């Protein structure tokens, strides 16, 4: 049982999220990436449509991911500091 919990929680914890937080965030990313992919398909046929839509989606998602990583590092460092003082 501990192995299963470890498998499902190690990565979310490493990015400062619970399993539920990570599930919602990853799903949000997945839907936005699917949207960007569909837009790219349309753009490949009609190059005058959605000229910057997909690239904006990817840039925005990258910014969110970098911000989330920085927040996670900050929270993890705070937890370690607090537990070291205890």
C-alpha positions as CSV (number, residue, x, y, z in Angstrom):
1,X,0.0,0.0,0.0
2,X,2.8,2.4,0.8
3,X,4.4,1.8,-2.6
4,X,1.1,2.8,-4.3
5,X,0.8,6.0,-2.3
6,X,4.4,6.7,-3.0
7,X,3.9,6.2,-6.8
8,X,0.9,8.5,-6.9
9,X,2.2,11.2,-4.5
10,X,6.0,11.6,-5.0
11,X,5.9,13.7,-8.2
12,X,3.0,16.0,-7.1
13,X,4.7,16.6,-3.8
14,X,8.0,17.4,-5.6
15,X,6.2,20.2,-7.4
16,X,4.4,21.5,-4.3
17,X,1.0,20.0,-5.1
18,X,-1.3,17.4,-3.6
19,X,-2.4,14.6,-5.8
20,X,-5.8,16.4,-6.4
21,X,-4.1,19.7,-7.2
22,X,-1.7,17.9,-9.7
23,X,-4.6,16.0,-11.3
24,X,-6.5,19.3,-11.9
25,X,-3.5,21.2,-13.1
26,X,-2.4,18.4,-15.5
27,X,-5.9,18.1,-16.9
28,X,-6.0,21.8,-17.5
29,X,-2.7,21.6,-19.3
30,X,-3.9,18.6,-21.3
31,X,-7.0,20.3,-22.6
32,X,-5.1,23.5,-23.5
33,X,-2.5,21.4,-25.4
34,X,-5.2,19.5,-27.2
35,X,-6.8,22.8,-28.2
36,X,-3.4,24.1,-29.4
37,X,-2.9,20.9,-31.4
38,X,-6.3,21.2,-33.1
39,X,-5.5,24.8,-33.9
40,X,-2.2,23.8,-35.4
41,X,-4.0,21.2,-37.6
42,X,-6.4,23.9,-38.9
43,X,-3.5,26.3,-39.4
44,X,-1.6,23.7,-41.4
45,X,-4.5,23.6,-43.9
46,X,-5.4,27.3,-43.7
47,X,-2.1,29.2,-42.9
48,X,-3.9,32.5,-42.7
49,X,-6.0,31.3,-39.7
50,X,-4.7,31.0,-36.1
51,X,-1.3,32.5,-37.0
52,X,-0.2,32.9,-33.4
53,X,-2.9,31.1,-31.3
54,X,-1.0,27.8,-30.7
55,X,2.3,29.5,-30.0
56,X,0.6,31.8,-27.5
57,X,-1.0,28.8,-25.7
58,X,2.4,27.0,-25.5
59,X,4.1,30.2,-24.2
60,X,1.5,30.8,-21.6
61,X,1.6,27.2,-20.4
62,X,5.3,27.4,-20.1
63,X,5.1,30.5,-18.0
64,X,2.6,28.9,-15.7
65,X,4.8,25.8,-15.4
66,X,7.9,27.8,-14.6
67,X,6.0,29.9,-12.0
68,X,4.6,26.7,-10.4
69,X,8.1,25.2,-10.2
70,X,9.5,28.3,-8.5
71,X,6.6,28.4,-6.0
72,X,7.1,24.7,-5.3
73,X,10.8,25.2,-4.6
74,X,10.0,28.0,-2.3
75,X,7.4,26.0,-0.4
76,X,9.6,22.9,-0.1
77,X,12.5,25.1,1.2
78,X,10.1,26.6,3.8
79,X,9.0,23.2,4.9
80,X,12.5,22.0,5.3
81,X,13.5,25.1,7.2
82,X,10.5,24.7,9.5
83,X,11.2,21.0,10.2
84,X,14.9,21.7,10.8
85,X,14.0,24.3,13.5
86,X,11.7,21.7,15.2
